[in-house]
Amino acid sequence: MIASKHIQQYASPTSRQALPSLYGRARGWVFLPSLYGRARGGAFCFALMLLLASCSPKSDDVFDASPAQRQQAAISEYSALLTAPEYGWAMDFYPSDMALGGIAYTARFTDTEVELSTEMLIDNAKGDKVKYPAGQVVTSEYRIISSQGVMLSFDTYNPLMHYWSQPSGTQSEGLATDYEFTFVSATADEVVLRGRKYGHLVRLYPLREDAAAYIDKVVQMRSLLSEIPRKRAVVDGQTLPVTVMSSHFIYDDASGTSQDVPYTYTTAGIRFYEPVTLAGITVQSLDFNTVTHDLASADGRVQLPLPTPLEQFCGTVTQWHFIYGNTDAQYDMCDELRDIVKTFISRTNKENTENVDDIYIGMNKRIVEEDQQRMVIGWSTSTSMVGVWYELRYGVDMTVVSDEDFVINIKPLEGGQYSGNYPQVVPLMDFIRNNNPYRLEFDNIQNPKYIRVISQQNPNRWFALKQ
């Protein structure tokens, strides 16, 4: 047991309530009036003798060491624990507001230094102006100190850690990410830390291979899984709707409330920020099956199957582009929609003095820090005279109606930032919304590059998309 557990009990008022005998004995004579009220004759003297005996230093080892000594013991134990693994630790790190999900780090501790690496490119343009590729190791100092509990502090500059917290422009606290963490729990198999200021958990697991090999495998797993968004889970044979994409797992809990749990990619699959419970089954991680391409819990009771072609389209991580051009013949869509798109383009040129360069359905082109809408109907415009480009979008929900018949719904939601400056796009959104559901025709079911989207209400209303 880590010594800090005793420290926290000693320091916490609730722990004192949980240990009334220790707390009472420490306060000495506070029990005398109650004893006197109950005592009669010699019984009082006997009780007094027992009380004095209980105050003897030999009877309570908890108070043999001072608080400072106990915290120093905890610091020594944590230090020994962190430096023990030969290859260091895999670290699930959740920066900023968790919009990016988790990022895989590695941390190898020596007595005074820590070697950090991460799966992502760190372009530290606002710091030391150096780019750190995935897997590059950067060494800095760390400390384990006593400060409102025992704390791990990355207190000398390391661009891989402090990239998220260094001030920039109007962001006086950077991207609001901790670099000082208190210990929540610690064993040889898992260390859990909590950010001192923002409170996000960080989990460390001992590495079984060197950091470079681990990071390389995580990068491969992210590349593989991020291209295959998932839309359903099967729990003990029961199918449940979920959305798994962009390092977030979205599902409804037992009360019907939507939950959004970020996750980190690992060498085996994905590991959640906190446990996820589906139909009464709780899981912390899911492993990737290289044969079936399913994600599944260790016992197989929770599975996220390989998505169908329709599920992959509805959860695409790329963009599917409307096809149009300078002449009517270049518009690959029905005449009614062609006229709507032409009007949208001409009015944008005239009223916004911008050229429409692209119209698409799919993953938002804007980075997640700027816009939380991940699936959108979007359009790009440019002002050629001053070389300015804009990305505008409406949020969109795409769901499978029938896998067998290749039928989906496409539902525009609400406009994103600045979309209100383009009221001429509303007829386009109305057309798409009002002609649901749609049947999809793929040029290649396994690897489509071209899709015709045909209204089930009126087959004469349709449009084509290309990747």
N, C-alpha and C positions, 0 to 999 in steps of 0.2 A: 504494500500500500504506500502510495506517495505521501511524503510527510506533509505536503500542503493541505491534505484533507484535514489533518489535525489543526493546522493553522486556521483554516476557514471555520472549523467548528468553534475554535476558541474566540475568533474575532466576531462571529455572527451572533446577534441577539437571539435569533430564532434557535440557534444551536444551544445557547444557554438555557432556553426554555426546554429544549429536548433533553438536557442533562441537569435536572434540578438538583440532584444530589451533589454533583461537583460544584455547581454554582452556589448552592446553599452553604456548603462547607467552606467555600472560598470567602463567603461573607461573614463567617465566624458566628458572632453572638446574635445574629438576627433571629434565630429560632428560640432564643431563651424565653421570651414572654409566652410563646405558645406552649413551650414545655412546662413553664411554671404554672400556666393555667390548667394544665391537665395533671400535673404532678401532685402527689400527696405524700408528705413526710419523706421517708427515706427513698421513695421512688424518684423524687426530684434529684437527690444527690447522685443516684445511680445513673439517671439520664444525663446529668451534667458530666459525670466521668466518661460516659460513652461519647458525648459530644467533643470533649477535650481530646479524647483518644482519636476520634475521627479527624481532628485537625492536625494530627501528627504528620510531618512531612513524609514519613515512611509509608503512609497509607495511600498516597495518591501520586503515582509517577507522572501524571499528566503535567504537574507543575514543577517537576524536577528541572526542566529546561525553560529558559526565558523565551518570550515570543521571538526575540531576535535570533536566538539559537535555533529555534524550530524552523524559522524561515530560511536560515542559512543551510540547515539540513535539507530542506525541500529544494533549494537552489542546486545543491550538490547532486541530489538524486535526479532532478530533471536534466541537469547537464550530462550526467552519466548515461541517462536514457537516450538523449538526442545524439550523442556521439557514438553510440554502440553499433548501429548497423554499418556493415562494411561498405555498402554502396550509398548509404544515406537514405533519404525518404522521398517517396512520391507525395506531392503536396497538391491537394485540390483547393484552388485559390479562386475566390469570387470577388472581382473588383467592382468598384463603383456601385451602381444601383442594381446590379445583377442582370442588366439587359443583355450583356454578352454571354451570360451563363458562366459556367466554370472554365477555368484555364488550367491546364496541367503544368505544374512546376516540379522541379526536383530541388532538394536541399540536402547538402552533405555538410554536417557540422564537425569542426574540430574544436579544440579547447576555446579558441577565441574567434575563429573565422567560419564563415559559411559560404559554400559554393552553390550558387543558384543557376538554374537554367530553366527555359520554358519552351513550350511547343509553338509559340507564336513569334512572329517578327516584331521586335520592339523598335519602332522608329522614333527615337528620342529627340525629335527635332526641337522640342521646347525645353530640353534639358541640356545634355552635353553635345547635342547635334550629331550623334552617332547612331547608326543602325545596327541592331544586334539580331542576327538571324536565329531562327529556331535552333535550339540545342547548344548555343554558345554559352559557355560557363563564365560567370562573372563573380569574383570573390570580394567579399567585404567582411567587416567585423559585425559581431552580434553580442548581446549580453542577455543573461538571465538575471533579473533584478527583483528586488522587493519593492512593490509600489501598489498599495491596495490589493494585496495578494501577490503571487509570484507571476512575473511577466517576462515574455520573450520579446526583446526589442531589436529590430534591425536598424540600429541607430547610427551606422555610418552609411554614406550614400552608396546605393547599389541601383543602377538604372533599371534593372529588371523588376525590382520591388518598388522603388520610389517613383517610377514613371507614372503611377496612378495617383500619387498624392502631391506631386510637386506643383506649385502655383503656376498658373498660366493665364495671362490676360485678365479677364474679369473673374476667373475662377481662383479665388485666393487659397482654396484648399484643394486645388487640382480636381481630380475626379472622385473626390470623397471616398478615399480608400485607406484603410489602416496599414500601418507598418509596426505597430506595437500590439501584442496579443497577450491576454491572460490565459492561463491553463485552465481548461474545463475538466479534462480527464486525461490520463496518460497511462498507457501500458506498452509493452514491447510490440504489440500488434497494431495499436492505433493511438495517436495523440490528437486530441481535439482542442483547438484554440478558439478564442473569441476576440474579435477586434475591439480594442479598448474604447474607441470613440464611436464607430458606426455599427459595431455589434455583429458583423458577419462571421460565421464559423469558417474555420480552416481546418481541414483534416489531413493528417500525415500518416502514411502507411510505409513500412520498411520496404525498400527496393530489393528485388531478388536478382538484379542485373545492374550493370553500370548505367549512369544517367543518360549517356548518349544513346544507348540501345533502347532505353525506355522511351525517351522523347521521340525517337524515330518511329517506333511502333505506334505511339499515340497519334502522331501526325498522319500515319497511314490509316488508322482507324477513323479519325475525324474525316478524312477525305472520303473514305468508303461509306460511312454512315450518313454524313451530311448530304450526300447525293440521293439518299433514299429516305425521304420523310415518311413517317408512319401515321396512319389515321385510325387504327383500331387495336385493341388489346383483347386477347382471349384468356380468360381467367377460369380455370377448371371447366372449360368448355363453353363458358358464357362470353359472348362478344360485347365489348363495351367501346363506345367512341372515345378516342383520345387524339391528341395532336402532338406529334413529336418532331420538332424541327428547330433549327437555330439554337441548339443547346437548351431548349425548354421542353418540359413535359407538362401538357395541359390536360386536365381530366376533371370530372365531377366527383366530389367525395360522397359519402353515404347520405349526407343531407341535401345533395343536389347542388351544392355550392362549387363553382368553378375554382380549381386550384392550379397554380402555375409554379412548378418546381423546376429550377434550373439544374443542370447536370454537367459533369465533367467527363470528357472522353478518357478512357483508360486503354491499356494494351488488350484488355479482354472485351470491352464494350463501353458501357456508360455507368457512371456512379452518381446517384442523386445527392443533392445538397442536404436533403433530409428524407427520411423514409416516406415512401409512397404506399398508400393502402387502396387496393382495388378489390371490390367485392369481398372485403374482409381479409384479404391476403396482403401482408406488408412486405415490401422489398426495398433494399437499399441500393441494389445494382442489378443490371441485366447484362448478360454475356452474348456475344455475337457468335452465331453458328455459321462457320465458313462453308458448310455444305448447303443448308437450307436458306441461309441469309436471314433467318429469324433472330430476334432478340428475345432472350428468355431468362427467367430466374434460375438459380442453381437447381431447384427441385422440379423445374419444368411446369409449375402450376400457373405461372404468368408468362404469356408469350405475346410478342408483337410480331406478327407475320410479315413476310416480305410483301410490300404493297402491290396491289393490282395495277395495271396500266392507268385506270381511272384515278385511283388513289394517288399515284405518283403525279399525275397531271394536276389534281386538285391541291396537292401539297408541294408543287414544283419549287425548286430552289433557284430556278433561272427565270427567264422571261420568254413569253410567247408573243410574237409581234403581229399586229394587224398589217395587212399587205395593201399598200396604196401607192400612188405615184402622181405624176403630173398630168396624166391622161386618164380618161374613164376606163380604158382597157387595162390599166395597171391596178385597178381596184378589185381585189379578190374578195368580194362580198356582194350581197344583194343590192339592187338599185336603191332601195329605201335607205339602207344604212350608208351606202356610198354618198347619198345626198347629205345625210346628217354629218358625216365625217368631213366632206368638202366644206360645208358651212362652218363647222368648228375650226377648220384650218384657216379659212379665209378671214373669219372674224378675229381669230387670234392674231393673225398678221396685221389686220387693220386696227383693232382696238387695243391690243397689247404691244404692238410693234415688235412681235416675235414670230419666228418661224417654228412650226411644229416639226420636229425631227423624228419622233418615234411615238407610237401608241402601243401599249403592251398590257398583257395580263400576266401576273406572276409575282416573284419575289421583288420587294421594294428595292430600287437601286440606291436609295439613300442609306447611309450607314445607320446602324441601330441606335447610336447615341443621339441622332438628330430626329428620329421618327420611330415610334413604337409600332406603327402599322407595317406588318411584315408581308402580308399578301395584299396586292393592290391591283387596280386598273390605273395605270400610270401613263404619263406622257412627258416627253422631253421637249423643251423649246430652247431656242438660241436667239441672241441678238448679235448678228454678225458684225455690226458696225463697231461694237465695243468688246466683242469676244466674250460675252457672258452666256452661260448655259444654266437652265433651270430644270429641276425635276419636280413635277407636280403629280398628285395621286389621290385616288379615292380608295379607302379600304374596301376589301371584297372578301366574301365568304363563298368558297366553292365546296360543294358536298356531293357525294355519290348518291344517286337515286337508285340506279340499278346497274350492277356490274355486268350482269348477263346481257343487258340491252345497251350498254355503253351510254347511259343517261345520267346527266348531272344537273345541278342547279348552280347558277352564277348570280350572286346577290351583291350588288354594290351597297356599301354601308354608308360611311360618312366621309366628307372631304378632308384631306390633310391640310397641312399648313399652306396658306396662300391660294388654295384651290378656289376660294370664294372670289378671287379676281378673274375667274374664267367661267362665268355663268353659261357661256356658249357650249360647255362640255356637258351640261345637264341632259340635253336630248340624247346624247350617246349613252349616258348611264341609264336613262329611262328605257331606251330600246333594249338594252341588255337585260334589265330587270323585268320588263313586261313580257318578254318572250320565253321565259322559263317554262318547262325544263328543256334542256338541249341534249341531242344525241351527237356523240363524237364519232367521226370517221378518221382513223389513223392511216397514214401511209405505210407505217411499219409498226406493228403492235409491240415489238420488243424494244425498238429503238426509234421512236417516232421523231420526225423532223417537220412534219406538216400535218395539220389537223383541220378538218372541216367541222364547224360547230353549227348544228342545224336545229332550229326551233321545232319542238314536238307539237306545238300549237299550230304552226303554219310553216311547212317545209320551204316555202318561198322566202322565208326570213332566215338568213344564214350569214356566216362570215368565216374566213379562213385565217389560220394562225401559223406562223413558221417560227422555228427556234433559231 
